[in-house]
Amino acid sequence: MPHRSAYVCLSCRVSFKHSEPRTYRCPGCRREMLLAGDAFEAPPQRDRDAWRVVSVLLHAGLDFRQDCCGCGPGYRPRTLREVRERLAHARRTGTPLARALATP
């Protein structure tokens, strides 16, 4: 079975799996979709806070790709509170944002 990765539209809060890596457009708004990775599990469409967390992670350069051993992408914050804590830690210590978000 071909490797399938999730592509997301943050505006419409939808996710689609595709096996061919290329640029995809959202069928709803026609905006370019972002590659989220093969281990991405979309939150419910009505859960705005969870989609805000996904937005912060993707815009920080993190994704949800499987590790080489197939054990998942590693730690990712799941709530806005965890994101705020990680952002405060990054500001306080000077840690790069992507590293702070990926550190438990």
N, C-alpha and C positions, 0 to 999 in steps of 0.2 A: 504494500500500500504506500502511495507517495506521501512524503512529508507535508503536513498541512499546517499553515500558520494563520493566526487570527489577525484580521485587519479591522480597525475600529473607526467609527465616526463619533467624535466626542460631542458634536452638536446634536446629533439625533440619538445618541446613546445606543448605538447598535454595533454588533460585531458579526463578521462573516469569516469563515475559514476558506482559504484558497491554497492550492498546492503549487501554483506557479508564482514565483516571486516577481512581481511587477507592480506598477502603479494601478491602484484601484480607486474608483470614485463611488461615493455613497449613492445608492439608488434613490434616496430621499431628497438630499440637498445638493448632490453633485459635487460636493467638496472632496478633496483628496483624502483618502483614508490612511491612517497611521498603522504601521506594522507593530503589533503588540507581542507577537511570538507564539510559539506552538503550545506553551503551557498556560496561556491566558484563559481565564474563565470569566466571562462577562457578568457583572452584577445585574440585578434586575433593572429594567429600563427606568422604573419609577424611583429608584434609589439614587437621588441626585448627589448625596454626599459621597457614596462609593464611586460614582463616576468622576467627581472632583478629585478624589484620591488617584484614580487611574490617570486623569489628565496631568496632575502634578508629576507623577512618576514618568510618564511618557515624555513630557516636555523637559524633564531633567536628564533625559537620555537613557533611562532604564527601560527594560522591556521584560517580557516573561518567557524568554527562551529557555529550553531545557539545558541543563549543564551537560557536559560531554558524557557523564555517567548516567544521564537520564533521571537525575534526582530532583529536578525542578530548578527554578531560577534563583533560589535562595530567598533570604528574608526580603519582604516588601511590606511596608505599612498597610494596614487594612482600614484604618479609621482616620478621620480628620484630626483627631486628638494626637494620634501617633505621628502624623505628618507634621503637625505644629511642633511637637517635641523634637523631632529630627531637624526641622528648620532652625529652631532655637539653638540646638546643639551645634549646627553648622556655623551659625553666626557667632556664637560664643567662642568656638575653638578654631575657626578658620578652615574647617574641614570642607573639601569640595562637596557641593550639594548632592551629587549622585552617590558619593561614598557614604554621606550621612544618612541618606534615605535607604541605602541597602544594608546598613548596620543595625542589628537589633539593639 
